Amino acid sequence: MLKTETKSKAKILGKHIKSFLVGHEFEVVFELTNVVSTVFPGGSFGVLIEWPNGQLVQKNYQIPTLDPGEVHKTSPFNTGVLSRGYALFSFLSWGSNDGKELRFRDSSGKSIFGRPSFHAVLAKEPEEIYEFWGMIIAALSLAFLVGIELIRFLIWLRALLN
């Protein structure tokens, strides 16, 4: 079984954020679990990360011998966010040391092969984050101003009725 973990290393105003931002790095770790009842003899696999602008990142990994149920995490791989949009993760190559077929499954048990990609991250431009927070601040300011005007109206109405 293959589990993909991605973590943004982006910071805005010195604070770590979860969003993947263009021009900032992110970390990729793969967790492999031998889910069959026999020892896995080891092998390798290659991953391709394809960005919407056509840029590619390739990384090859070695898989050690795994006993049944044993879990192996790859070393963290840091790479940059190269473009806005979805980065798709797909396999370049795969194989086991004994030459037998190597099958990867996702956490739900479905085969990963035959899919265009097995993982994706959505990258944003920093301006998108700034725009979002600008809209939040504008909405809160508007609610505050409406509240003040409502209080002024109620004071005026009370004075009118007295």
NUFI-646658 format. One record per atom (N, C-alpha, C, O): residue in one letter; chain; x, y, z. Coordinates in Angstrom, 3 decimals. Layout:
   r   c         px         py         pz
   a   A          X          Y          Z
...
***
This chain:
   r   c         px         py         pz
   m   A      0.853     -1.168      0.000
   m   A      0.000      0.000      0.000
   m   A      0.900      1.232      0.000
   m   A      1.947      1.251      0.647
   l   A      0.483      2.244     -0.725
   l   A      1.243      3.479     -0.839
   l   A      0.419      4.638     -0.296
   l   A     -0.724      4.851     -0.701
   k   A      1.008      5.370      0.609
   k   A      0.374      6.568      1.150
   k   A      1.303      7.735      0.856
   k   A      2.502      7.658      1.124
   t   A      0.762      8.809      0.309
   t   A      1.553      9.983     -0.035
   t   A      1.244     11.098      0.947
   t   A      0.082     11.438      1.169
   e   A      2.295     11.669      1.536
   e   A      2.141     12.792      2.453
   e   A      2.861     13.991      1.867
   e   A      4.049     13.915      1.551
   t   A      2.145     15.097      1.720
   t   A      2.754     16.332      1.236
   t   A      2.515     17.414      2.277
   t   A      1.442     17.492      2.875
   k   A      3.521     18.242      2.484
   k   A      3.444     19.288      3.501
   k   A      4.083     20.561      2.959
   k   A      5.230     20.553      2.512
   s   A      3.326     21.650      3.005
   s   A      3.840     22.933      2.549
   s   A      4.871     23.472      3.533
   s   A      4.752     23.289      4.744
   k   A      5.879     24.136      2.992
   k   A      6.880     24.815      3.825
   k   A      6.766     26.326      3.652
   k   A      7.660     27.074      4.047
   a   A      5.653     26.771      3.055
   a   A      5.450     28.192      2.776
   a   A      5.151     28.970      4.056
   a   A      4.522     28.472      4.991
   k   A      5.629     30.209      4.053
   k   A      5.361     31.121      5.171
   k   A      4.936     32.465      4.605
   k   A      5.467     32.937      3.600
   i   A      3.964     33.066      5.276
   i   A      3.558     34.437      4.958
   i   A      3.642     35.218      6.258
   i   A      3.087     34.814      7.280
   l   A      4.346     36.346      6.204
   l   A      4.575     37.180      7.385
   l   A      5.174     36.367      8.524
   l   A      4.866     36.598      9.693
   g   A      6.035     35.410      8.173
   g   A      6.726     34.599      9.167
   g   A      5.911     33.465      9.754
   g   A      6.407     32.716     10.596
   k   A      4.660     33.327      9.319
   k   A      3.793     32.260      9.834
   k   A      3.659     31.161      8.795
   k   A      3.431     31.421      7.614
   h   A      3.806     29.920      9.263
   h   A      3.649     28.749      8.397
   h   A      2.188     28.641      7.967
   h   A      1.284     28.799      8.788
   i   A      1.957     28.372      6.684
   i   A      0.595     28.170      6.185
   i   A      0.499     26.802      5.516
   i   A      1.502     26.233      5.084
   k   A     -0.720     26.290      5.438
   k   A     -0.927     24.957      4.864
   k   A     -0.968     24.970      3.339
   k   A     -0.708     23.949      2.701
   s   A     -1.288     26.106      2.761
   s   A     -1.404     26.195      1.306
   s   A     -0.044     26.040      0.632
   s   A      0.989     26.431      1.176
   f   A     -0.072     25.458     -0.565
   f   A      1.123     25.308     -1.379
   f   A      1.242     26.564     -2.240
   f   A      0.374     26.830     -3.071
   l   A      2.317     27.342     -2.044
   l   A      2.473     28.619     -2.733
   l   A      3.585     28.568     -3.768
   l   A      4.661     28.024     -3.522
   v   A      3.304     29.148     -4.931
   v   A      4.290     29.229     -6.000
   v   A      5.537     29.938     -5.470
   v   A      5.447     30.983     -4.825
   g   A      6.691     29.354     -5.752
   g   A      7.949     29.940     -5.323
   g   A      8.419     29.460     -3.960
   g   A      9.506     29.829     -3.515
   h   A      7.621     28.648     -3.299
   h   A      7.992     28.110     -1.994
   h   A      8.149     26.597     -2.108
   h   A      7.633     25.981     -3.040
   e   A      8.857     26.010     -1.163
   e   A      9.075     24.566     -1.184
   e   A      7.944     23.817     -0.486
   e   A      7.188     24.375      0.308
   f   A      7.861     22.529     -0.816
   f   A      7.008     21.611     -0.073
   f   A      7.728     20.283      0.041
   f   A      8.658     19.992     -0.711
   e   A      7.281     19.488      0.990
   e   A      7.940     18.220      1.302
   e   A      7.046     17.062      0.887
   e   A      5.827     17.108      1.055
   v   A      7.669     16.024      0.344
   v   A      6.955     14.816     -0.075
   v   A      7.563     13.617      0.640
   v   A      8.781     13.437      0.651
   v   A      6.701     12.802      1.235
   v   A      7.128     11.548      1.871
   v   A      6.157     10.466      1.421
   v   A      4.943     10.673      1.407
   f   A      6.700      9.318      1.055
   f   A      5.867      8.174      0.697
   f   A      5.981      7.128      1.798
   f   A      7.072      6.839      2.291
   e   A      4.846      6.571      2.169
   e   A      4.815      5.502      3.170
   e   A      4.343      4.240      2.479
   e   A      3.231      4.184      1.955
   l   A      5.201      3.220      2.481
   l   A      4.885      1.955      1.824
   l   A      4.649      0.883      2.875
   l   A      5.404      0.777      3.841
   t   A      3.609      0.095      2.688
   t   A      3.285     -0.994      3.606
   t   A      3.165     -2.285      2.804
   t   A      2.479     -2.333      1.783
   n   A      3.832     -3.318      3.275
   n   A      3.709     -4.638      2.646
   n   A      2.424     -5.273      3.192
   n   A      2.380     -5.687      4.351
   v   A      1.386     -5.350      2.363
   v   A      0.086     -5.846      2.813
   v   A     -0.144     -7.318      2.461
   v   A     -1.220     -7.855      2.726
   v   A      0.845     -7.964      1.872
   v   A      0.695     -9.387      1.553
   v   A      1.382    -10.228      2.630
   v   A      2.093     -9.696      3.482
   s   A      1.167    -11.537      2.586
   s   A      1.682    -12.419      3.639
   s   A      3.087    -12.946      3.366
   s   A      3.584    -13.797      4.103
   t   A      3.732    -12.445      2.306
   t   A      5.102    -12.876      1.994
   t   A      6.058    -11.691      2.118
   t   A      5.647    -10.531      2.087
   v   A      7.331    -12.013      2.257
   v   A      8.356    -10.969      2.357
   v   A      8.521    -10.302      0.998
   v   A      8.624    -10.976     -0.027
   f   A      8.545     -8.969      1.001
   f   A      8.824     -8.222     -0.230
   f   A     10.340     -8.088     -0.347
   f   A     10.985     -7.622      0.592
   p   A     10.928     -8.490     -1.487
   p   A     12.394     -8.542     -1.612
   p   A     13.065     -7.186     -1.827
   p   A     14.286     -7.122     -1.968
   g   A     12.309     -6.131     -1.855
   g   A     12.872     -4.817     -2.142
   g   A     12.681     -4.471     -3.601
   g   A     12.332     -5.324     -4.417
   g   A     12.910     -3.223     -3.917
   g   A     12.727     -2.786     -5.297
   g   A     12.919     -1.295     -5.408
   g   A     13.631     -0.678     -4.616
   s   A     12.273     -0.729     -6.404
   s   A     12.392      0.707     -6.625
   s   A     11.154      1.221     -7.345
   s   A     10.398      0.462     -7.952
   f   A     10.973      2.521     -7.257
   f   A      9.919      3.172     -8.030
   f   A     10.336      4.611     -8.296
   f   A     11.079      5.217     -7.524
   g   A      9.844      5.136     -9.400
   g   A     10.118      6.522     -9.774
   g   A      8.816      7.290     -9.848
   g   A      7.801      6.774    -10.314
   v   A      8.855      8.529     -9.384
   v   A      7.661      9.381     -9.357
   v   A      7.908     10.604    -10.224
   v   A      9.007     11.158    -10.249
   l   A      6.876     11.008    -10.927
   l   A      6.898     12.205    -11.753
   l   A      5.862     13.177    -11.197
   l   A      4.705     12.811    -10.992
   i   A      6.282     14.413    -10.953
   i   A      5.356     15.475    -10.546
   i   A      5.250     16.422    -11.727
   i   A      6.239     17.024    -12.145
   e   A      4.041     16.549    -12.261
   e   A      3.832     17.368    -13.456
   e   A      2.999     18.591    -13.111
   e   A      1.899     18.480    -12.569
   w   A      3.546     19.767    -13.436
   w   A      2.880     21.039    -13.153
   w   A      2.100     21.508    -14.373
   w   A      2.438     21.125    -15.493
   p   A      1.056     22.335    -14.189
   p   A      0.242     22.788    -15.323
   p   A      1.027     23.533    -16.408
   p   A      0.616     23.534    -17.568
   n   A      2.146     24.163    -16.049
   n   A      2.927     24.887    -17.056
   n   A      3.871     23.973    -17.829
   n   A      4.663     24.447    -18.644
   g   A      3.794     22.666    -17.582
   g   A      4.613     21.701    -18.305
   g   A      5.925     21.334    -17.625
   g   A      6.615     20.424    -18.083
   q   A      6.284     22.015    -16.551
   q   A      7.515     21.666    -15.842
   q   A      7.332     20.349    -15.103
   q   A      6.241     20.029    -14.631
   l   A      8.428     19.588    -15.013
   l   A      8.396     18.263    -14.415
   l   A      9.441     18.139    -13.318
   l   A     10.510     18.746    -13.390
   v   A      9.121     17.350    -12.308
   v   A     10.079     16.988    -11.265
   v   A     10.066     15.467    -11.191
   v   A      9.002     14.853    -11.115
   q   A     11.269     14.854    -11.213
   q   A     11.376     13.402    -11.135
   q   A     12.168     13.018     -9.901
   q   A     13.119     13.698     -9.518
   k   A     11.762     11.917     -9.284
   k   A     12.486     11.413     -8.115
   k   A     12.383      9.896     -8.106
   k   A     11.302      9.337     -8.293
   n   A     13.521      9.229     -7.887
   n   A     13.554      7.773     -7.800
   n   A     13.791      7.353     -6.360
   n   A     14.529      8.008     -5.624
   y   A     13.162      6.261     -5.967
   y   A     13.248      5.757     -4.601
   y   A     13.618      4.284     -4.605
   y   A     13.219      3.534     -5.496
   q   A     14.380      3.877     -3.606
   q   A     14.683      2.470     -3.367
   q   A     13.769      1.987     -2.241
   q   A     13.537      2.696     -1.263
   i   A     13.259      0.772     -2.399
   i   A     12.416      0.163     -1.373
   i   A     13.207     -0.977     -0.745
   i   A     13.652     -1.878     -1.457
   p   A     13.392     -0.958      0.569
   p   A     14.133     -2.051      1.212
   p   A     13.279     -3.312      1.300
   p   A     12.090     -3.281      0.983
   t   A     13.869     -4.395      1.719
   t   A     13.121     -5.625      1.990
   t   A     12.103     -5.345      3.086
   t   A     12.430     -4.741      4.108
   l   A     10.858     -5.791      2.866
   l   A      9.785     -5.538      3.837
   l   A      9.128     -6.850      4.247
   l   A      8.686     -7.623      3.397
   d   A      9.065     -7.094      5.534
   d   A      8.332     -8.247      6.055
   d   A      6.836     -7.978      5.944
   d   A      6.434     -6.825      5.794
   p   A      6.004     -9.014      6.014
   p   A      4.556     -8.798      5.959
   p   A      4.112     -7.807      7.039
   p   A      4.451     -7.958      8.213
   g   A      3.356     -6.799      6.626
   g   A      2.850     -5.784      7.548
   g   A      3.841     -4.684      7.877
   g   A      3.482     -3.717      8.549
   e   A      5.087     -4.808      7.417
   e   A      6.101     -3.805      7.735
   e   A      5.865     -2.524      6.926
   e   A      5.419     -2.565      5.779
   v   A      6.176     -1.400      7.552
   v   A      5.987     -0.083      6.939
   v   A      7.355      0.564      6.721
   v   A      8.235      0.486      7.578
   h   A      7.517      1.200      5.568
   h   A      8.741      1.951      5.265
   h   A      8.350      3.339      4.799
   h   A      7.520      3.490      3.903
   k   A      8.957      4.369      5.418
   k   A      8.769      5.751      4.977
   k   A     10.021      6.196      4.241
   k   A     11.139      5.965      4.704
   t   A      9.829      6.837      3.089
   t   A     10.969      7.365      2.344
   t   A     11.510      8.596      3.058
   t   A     10.821      9.215      3.870
   s   A     12.734      8.934      2.747
   s   A     13.299     10.181      3.274
   s   A     12.514     11.348      2.691
   s   A     12.068     11.278      1.545
   p   A     12.336     12.422      3.461
   p   A     11.616     13.590      2.919
   p   A     12.331     14.154      1.688
   p   A     13.555     14.284      1.673
   f   A     11.566     14.476      0.683
   f   A     12.069     15.066     -0.545
   f   A     11.471     16.462     -0.662
   f   A     10.251     16.613     -0.721
   n   A     12.320     17.473     -0.694
   n   A     11.854     18.854     -0.828
   n   A     11.968     19.289     -2.279
   n   A     12.989     19.081     -2.934
   t   A     10.899     19.893     -2.759
   t   A     10.889     20.422     -4.121
   t   A     10.076     21.703     -4.121
   t   A      9.300     21.959     -3.200
   g   A     10.257     22.500     -5.154
   g   A      9.569     23.777     -5.229
   g   A      8.215     23.673     -5.890
   g   A      7.966     22.775     -6.695
   v   A      7.339     24.604     -5.540
   v   A      6.053     24.756     -6.219
   v   A      6.348     25.578     -7.470
   v   A      6.738     26.742     -7.378
   l   A      6.161     24.969     -8.633
   l   A      6.633     25.569     -9.878
   l   A      5.572     26.328    -10.662
   l   A      5.898     27.088    -11.575
   s   A      4.298     26.127    -10.310
   s   A      3.246     26.758    -11.090
   s   A      1.935     26.729    -10.309
   s   A      1.732     25.876     -9.444
   r   A      1.055     27.664    -10.625
   r   A     -0.283     27.677    -10.042
   r   A     -1.097     26.539    -10.656
   r   A     -0.946     26.229    -11.837
   g   A     -1.954     25.923     -9.853
   g   A     -2.817     24.854    -10.342
   g   A     -2.470     23.525     -9.702
   g   A     -1.718     23.468     -8.730
   y   A     -3.022     22.463    -10.253
   y   A     -2.811     21.125     -9.699
   y   A     -1.519     20.496    -10.208
   y   A     -1.284     20.427    -11.414
   a   A     -0.689     20.040     -9.280
   a   A      0.484     19.241     -9.619
   a   A      0.068     17.787     -9.474
   a   A     -0.414     17.380     -8.417
   l   A      0.250     17.006    -10.522
   l   A     -0.176     15.606    -10.523
   l   A      1.016     14.687    -10.320
   l   A      2.051     14.838    -10.968
   f   A      0.859     13.734     -9.413
   f   A      1.895     12.742     -9.119
   f   A      1.545     11.461     -9.878
   f   A      0.428     10.957     -9.766
   s   A      2.487     10.944    -10.640
   s   A      2.266      9.678    -11.343
   s   A      3.560      8.860    -11.311
   s   A      4.624      9.373    -10.964
   f   A      3.451      7.586    -11.675
   f   A      4.608      6.703    -11.658
   f   A      5.384      6.802    -12.958
   f   A      4.802      6.826    -14.043
   l   A      6.704      6.860    -12.837
   l   A      7.599      6.779    -13.992
   l   A      8.012      5.333    -14.221
   l   A      8.008      4.832    -15.346
   s   A      8.369      4.677    -13.117
   s   A      8.854      3.298    -13.192
   s   A      8.598      2.614    -11.859
   s   A      8.371      3.270    -10.843
   w   A      8.637      1.288    -11.876
   w   A      8.472      0.511    -10.656
   w   A      8.945     -0.902    -10.928
   w   A      8.871     -1.394    -12.054
   g   A      9.430     -1.545     -9.886
   g   A      9.863     -2.922    -10.041
   g   A     10.383     -3.477     -8.727
   g   A     10.791     -2.733     -7.835
   s   A     10.359     -4.798     -8.625
   s   A     10.886     -5.452     -7.430
   s   A     12.209     -6.124     -7.783
   s   A     12.476     -6.411     -8.950
   n   A     13.025     -6.369     -6.780
   n   A     14.356     -6.951     -7.006
   n   A     14.300     -8.374     -7.552
   n   A     15.262     -8.836     -8.166
   d   A     13.185     -9.075     -7.335
   d   A     13.081    -10.443     -7.852
   d   A     12.430    -10.503     -9.234
   d   A     12.226    -11.588     -9.778
   g   A     12.105     -9.338     -9.803
   g   A     11.531     -9.289    -11.147
   g   A     10.049     -9.554    -11.203
   g   A      9.463     -9.488    -12.284
   k   A      9.413     -9.854    -10.075
   k   A      7.974    -10.094    -10.068
   k   A      7.230     -8.770    -10.125
   k   A      7.787     -7.706     -9.854
   e   A      5.950     -8.864    -10.487
   e   A      5.123     -7.666    -10.610
   e   A      4.990     -6.957     -9.262
   e   A      4.770     -7.583     -8.225
   l   A      5.130     -5.647     -9.311
   l   A      4.978     -4.811     -8.123
   l   A      3.669     -4.046     -8.270
   l   A      3.465     -3.342     -9.259
   r   A      2.780     -4.183     -7.284
   r   A      1.481     -3.514     -7.349
   r   A      1.332     -2.570     -6.163
   r   A      1.518     -2.959     -5.010
   f   A      1.000     -1.346     -6.466
   f   A      0.731     -0.355     -5.425
   f   A     -0.777     -0.186     -5.292
   f   A     -1.503     -0.177     -6.286
   r   A     -1.233     -0.053     -4.058
   r   A     -2.647      0.202     -3.781
   r   A     -2.736      1.442     -2.904
   r   A     -1.822      1.744     -2.137
   d   A     -3.863      2.163     -3.031
   d   A     -4.063      3.320     -2.163
   d   A     -4.615      2.857     -0.819
   d   A     -4.788      1.658     -0.602
   s   A     -4.891      3.785      0.072
   s   A     -5.327      3.424      1.424
   s   A     -6.682      2.726      1.451
   s   A     -7.018      2.079      2.442
   s   A     -7.470      2.846      0.373
   s   A     -8.757      2.144      0.325
   s   A     -8.620      0.751     -0.299
   s   A     -9.601      0.012     -0.382
   g   A     -7.405      0.390     -0.740
   g   A     -7.169     -0.927     -1.312
   g   A     -7.286     -0.998     -2.815
   g   A     -7.094     -2.064     -3.399
   k   A     -7.601      0.127     -3.464
   k   A     -7.740      0.145     -4.921
   k   A     -6.378      0.278     -5.587
   k   A     -5.490      0.969     -5.087
   s   A     -6.228     -0.395     -6.721
   s   A     -4.969     -0.334     -7.464
   s   A     -4.713      1.084     -7.956
   s   A     -5.627      1.763     -8.425
   i   A     -3.475      1.521     -7.847
   i   A     -3.106      2.864     -8.291
   i   A     -2.780      2.871     -9.776
   i   A     -2.927      3.906    -10.425
   f   A     -2.341      1.750    -10.331
   f   A     -1.956      1.705    -11.736
   f   A     -3.169      1.865    -12.639
   f   A     -4.280      1.461    -12.298
   g   A     -2.927      2.459    -13.788
   g   A     -4.003      2.702    -14.739
   g   A     -4.655      4.057    -14.538
   g   A     -5.478      4.477    -15.351
   r   A     -4.296      4.744    -13.464
   r   A     -4.817      6.088    -13.227
   r   A     -3.841      7.104    -13.824
   r   A     -2.637      6.857    -13.879
   p   A     -4.369      8.250    -14.270
   p   A     -3.456      9.279    -14.765
   p   A     -2.540      9.810    -13.660
   p   A     -1.402     10.198    -13.924
   s   A     -3.045      9.824    -12.416
   s   A     -2.219     10.268    -11.289
   s   A     -2.721      9.590    -10.024
   s   A     -3.867      9.146     -9.957
   f   A     -1.842      9.515     -9.010
   f   A     -2.258      8.894     -7.762
   f   A     -2.305      9.895     -6.609
   f   A     -2.737      9.557     -5.507
   h   A     -1.860     11.120     -6.863
   h   A     -1.903     12.161     -5.833
   h   A     -1.829     13.510     -6.534
   h   A     -1.308     13.606     -7.646
   a   A     -2.345     14.548     -5.893
   a   A     -2.282     15.897     -6.454
   a   A     -2.193     16.911     -5.331
   a   A     -2.695     16.684     -4.230
   v   A     -1.555     18.025     -5.618
   v   A     -1.568     19.167     -4.708
   v   A     -2.025     20.380     -5.502
   v   A     -1.705     20.523     -6.682
   l   A     -2.773     21.246     -4.842
   l   A     -3.256     22.476     -5.466
   l   A     -2.352     23.619     -5.029
   l   A     -2.268     23.935     -3.842
   a   A     -1.688     24.226     -5.977
   a   A     -0.785     25.341     -5.691
   a   A     -1.482     26.658     -6.008
   a   A     -2.249     26.770     -6.964
   k   A     -1.188     27.649     -5.175
   k   A     -1.782     28.967     -5.335
   k   A     -0.684     30.007     -5.446
   k   A      0.454     29.783     -5.033
   e   A     -1.045     31.138     -6.006
   e   A     -0.159     32.304     -6.006
   e   A     -0.311     32.991     -4.652
   e   A     -1.401     32.960     -4.079
   p   A      0.736     33.605     -4.125
   p   A      0.604     34.317     -2.844
   p   A     -0.508     35.365     -2.862
   p   A     -1.150     35.615     -1.842
   e   A     -0.728     35.971     -4.020
   e   A     -1.775     36.995     -4.120
   e   A     -3.152     36.443     -3.797
   e   A     -4.001     37.168     -3.278
   e   A     -3.390     35.160     -4.099
   e   A     -4.685     34.553     -3.792
   e   A     -4.927     34.516     -2.282
   e   A     -6.052     34.713     -1.823
   i   A     -3.878     34.264     -1.528
   i   A     -3.991     34.244     -0.065
   i   A     -4.266     35.662      0.437
   i   A     -5.116     35.875      1.301
   y   A     -3.527     36.632     -0.126
   y   A     -3.731     38.028      0.281
   y   A     -5.149     38.489     -0.055
   y   A     -5.780     39.178      0.745
   e   A     -5.647     38.119     -1.220
   e   A     -7.004     38.492     -1.611
   e   A     -8.037     37.894     -0.658
   e   A     -8.985     38.571     -0.261
   f   A     -7.855     36.639     -0.295
   f   A     -8.787     35.975      0.625
   f   A     -8.851     36.726      1.948
   f   A     -9.937     37.047      2.431
   w   A     -7.686     37.009      2.537
   w   A     -7.673     37.706      3.828
   w   A     -8.159     39.140      3.686
   w   A     -8.766     39.672      4.615
   g   A     -7.912     39.770      2.567
   g   A     -8.449     41.108      2.320
   g   A     -9.961     41.099      2.299
   g   A    -10.597     42.007      2.833
   m   A    -10.550     40.069      1.681
   m   A    -12.017     39.973      1.649
   m   A    -12.583     39.702      3.039
   m   A    -13.638     40.231      3.387
   i   A    -11.901     38.892      3.831
   i   A    -12.358     38.618      5.199
   i   A    -12.357     39.910      6.010
   i   A    -13.321     40.211      6.713
   i   A    -11.271     40.668      5.908
   i   A    -11.177     41.936      6.643
   i   A    -12.243     42.917      6.169
   i   A    -12.850     43.608      6.986
   a   A    -12.477     42.986      4.863
   a   A    -13.504     43.879      4.326
   a   A    -14.892     43.474      4.818
   a   A    -15.697     44.337      5.170
   a   A    -15.180     42.174      4.847
   a   A    -16.491     41.704      5.318
   a   A    -16.684     42.018      6.797
   a   A    -17.766     42.441      7.202
   l   A    -15.651     41.818      7.605
   l   A    -15.754     42.139      9.029
   l   A    -15.913     43.640      9.244
   l   A    -16.671     44.064     10.117
   s   A    -15.206     44.444      8.459
   s   A    -15.340     45.907      8.558
   s   A    -16.754     46.339      8.195
   s   A    -17.335     47.198      8.859
   l   A    -17.307     45.749      7.145
   l   A    -18.668     46.076      6.739
   l   A    -19.666     45.709      7.831
   l   A    -20.573     46.486      8.129
   a   A    -19.505     44.532      8.427
   a   A    -20.408     44.111      9.506
   a   A    -20.291     45.064     10.697
   a   A    -21.297     45.382     11.332
   f   A    -19.098     45.512     11.000
   f   A    -18.881     46.455     12.093
   f   A    -19.574     47.789     11.800
   f   A    -20.237     48.350     12.672
   l   A    -19.418     48.299     10.561
   l   A    -20.052     49.564     10.190
   l   A    -21.572     49.459     10.197
   l   A    -22.249     50.392     10.630
   v   A    -22.113     48.358      9.732
   v   A    -23.563     48.143      9.765
   v   A    -24.049     48.129     11.214
   v   A    -25.098     48.692     11.527
   g   A    -23.285     47.486     12.093
   g   A    -23.645     47.461     13.508
   g   A    -23.679     48.849     14.112
   g   A    -24.594     49.176     14.868
   i   A    -22.683     49.677     13.786
   i   A    -22.650     51.061     14.306
   i   A    -23.842     51.855     13.790
   i   A    -24.494     52.566     14.554
   e   A    -24.130     51.735     12.491
   e   A    -25.267     52.465     11.916
   e   A    -26.596     51.972     12.494
   e   A    -27.520     52.765     12.674
   l   A    -26.702     50.691     12.782
   l   A    -27.918     50.152     13.389
   l   A    -28.113     50.720     14.789
   l   A    -29.232     51.063     15.171
   i   A    -27.038     50.820     15.545
   i   A    -27.121     51.406     16.884
   i   A    -27.523     52.879     16.789
   i   A    -28.358     53.340     17.567
   r   A    -26.935     53.623     15.841
   r   A    -27.305     55.040     15.657
   r   A    -28.772     55.170     15.279
   r   A    -29.463     56.062     15.769
   f   A    -29.255     54.280     14.402
   f   A    -30.659     54.309     13.999
   f   A    -31.572     54.036     15.188
   f   A    -32.580     54.720     15.362
   l   A    -31.231     53.038     16.013
   l   A    -32.061     52.718     17.183
   l   A    -32.075     53.865     18.185
   l   A    -33.114     54.133     18.789
   i   A    -30.963     54.540     18.377
   i   A    -30.925     55.716     19.258
   i   A    -31.811     56.815     18.716
   i   A    -32.574     57.425     19.466
   w   A    -31.721     57.078     17.415
   w   A    -32.571     58.099     16.769
   w   A    -34.045     57.733     16.894
   w   A    -34.875     58.586     17.207
   l   A    -34.373     56.458     16.647
   l   A    -35.764     56.009     16.724
   l   A    -36.301     56.144     18.150
   l   A    -37.450     56.539     18.346
   r   A    -35.486     55.822     19.128
   r   A    -35.907     55.953     20.539
   r   A    -36.167     57.414     20.886
   r   A    -37.149     57.731     21.557
   a   A    -35.286     58.307     20.428
   a   A    -35.467     59.735     20.678
   a   A    -36.718     60.250     19.984
   a   A    -37.405     61.117     20.523
   l   A    -37.022     59.741     18.816
   l   A    -38.202     60.152     18.061
   l   A    -39.481     59.707     18.752
   l   A    -40.463     60.448     18.777
   l   A    -39.477     58.495     19.319
   l   A    -40.661     57.943     19.952
   l   A    -40.898     58.524     21.344
   l   A    -42.019     58.434     21.845
   n   A    -39.914     59.104     21.978
   n   A    -40.077     59.691     23.328
   n   A    -40.605     61.057     23.265
   n   A    -40.801     61.692     24.301
***
